[in-house]
């Protein structure tokens, strides 16, 4: 399991739409409060880059992000023609 923490301006319509699109993929769930997370933020390994992830020099649209995720899932599960 992996926990991703995002912060954004809830009044920003574009940010809210992007979050909704990300949650709409079904790959992530939204927790109600920080209290549900058991994270030691003093652990420096949380802030290290993972060299296995490709570096992307620009922001991705929700559609581009979805396509990357689907391609990864197809590769991981050896599925060629699935949604």
Backbone torsions as a table, in degrees:
resi	resn	phi	psi	omega
1	UNK	NA	146.0	178.5
2	UNK	-130.0	140.3	176.9
3	UNK	-112.7	127.6	177.7
4	UNK	-114.8	127.2	178.8
5	UNK	-107.9	123.8	178.9
6	UNK	-117.2	143.5	171.8
7	UNK	-128.5	141.6	-179.3
8	UNK	-160.1	165.2	177.4
9	UNK	-78.6	112.7	-177.5
10	UNK	-64.0	-16.5	178.1
11	UNK	-87.7	-6.5	179.3
12	UNK	-83.8	110.7	-174.8
13	UNK	-61.2	-42.7	-178.0
14	UNK	-65.0	-43.8	179.0
15	UNK	-62.3	-41.1	178.8
16	UNK	-64.5	-39.4	178.8
17	UNK	-66.5	-41.2	179.2
18	UNK	-65.7	-40.5	177.5
19	UNK	-63.8	-42.7	179.0
20	UNK	-62.0	-39.8	179.1
21	UNK	-66.0	-41.4	179.1
22	UNK	-64.4	-45.2	178.0
23	UNK	-67.6	-30.4	-179.9
24	UNK	-66.4	-18.0	177.4
25	UNK	-68.7	-19.9	-178.7
26	UNK	82.4	-1.5	-179.4
27	UNK	-85.8	-13.7	-178.6
28	UNK	-130.5	153.6	173.4
29	UNK	-126.1	153.8	-179.0
30	UNK	-102.4	124.7	176.7
31	UNK	-88.4	151.6	-175.3
32	UNK	-77.5	-31.9	-175.9
33	UNK	-149.3	160.5	177.4
34	UNK	-64.4	-24.9	-177.7
35	UNK	-63.6	-23.5	-179.6
36	UNK	-76.3	-13.7	-177.7
37	UNK	-93.8	133.9	176.7
38	UNK	-108.3	76.2	-175.2
39	UNK	-118.9	132.0	174.3
40	UNK	-95.5	96.8	-175.3
41	UNK	-69.8	-8.6	176.0
42	UNK	-83.0	-9.1	178.3
43	UNK	-70.7	110.2	-176.1
44	UNK	-65.0	-22.4	179.8
45	UNK	-65.9	-19.2	176.4
46	UNK	-65.1	-23.4	-173.1
47	UNK	-104.3	5.3	179.9
48	UNK	-85.7	145.1	176.1
49	UNK	-74.0	144.1	175.8
50	UNK	-96.8	112.4	-176.3
51	UNK	-66.7	-12.7	180.0
52	UNK	-77.7	-14.3	178.5
53	UNK	-89.8	136.0	178.5
54	UNK	-69.3	146.2	176.9
55	UNK	-85.8	129.8	179.8
56	UNK	-118.5	126.3	-172.5
57	UNK	-87.4	6.9	-178.0
58	UNK	-148.0	165.4	174.7
59	UNK	-73.4	140.8	178.2
60	UNK	-96.4	146.8	172.9
61	UNK	-74.3	160.3	176.3
62	UNK	-56.0	-36.3	179.9
63	UNK	-66.8	-41.1	178.4
64	UNK	-66.2	-41.3	177.8
65	UNK	-63.1	-43.5	177.9
66	UNK	-60.2	-43.0	-179.8
67	UNK	-62.6	-41.9	177.3
68	UNK	-61.6	-42.9	-179.6
69	UNK	-64.9	-45.3	179.7
70	UNK	-62.0	-42.9	178.2
71	UNK	-61.0	-41.8	178.2
72	UNK	-63.7	-43.5	179.4
73	UNK	-63.2	-41.8	177.3
74	UNK	-60.5	-42.2	-179.8
75	UNK	-66.6	-44.0	-177.8
76	UNK	-64.9	-45.5	-174.9
77	UNK	-95.1	5.6	177.7
78	UNK	55.9	42.2	179.2
79	UNK	-112.5	131.4	-176.2
80	UNK	-98.6	-40.2	-173.5
81	UNK	-124.0	65.5	178.8
82	UNK	-130.4	158.8	179.5
83	UNK	-94.3	NA	NA
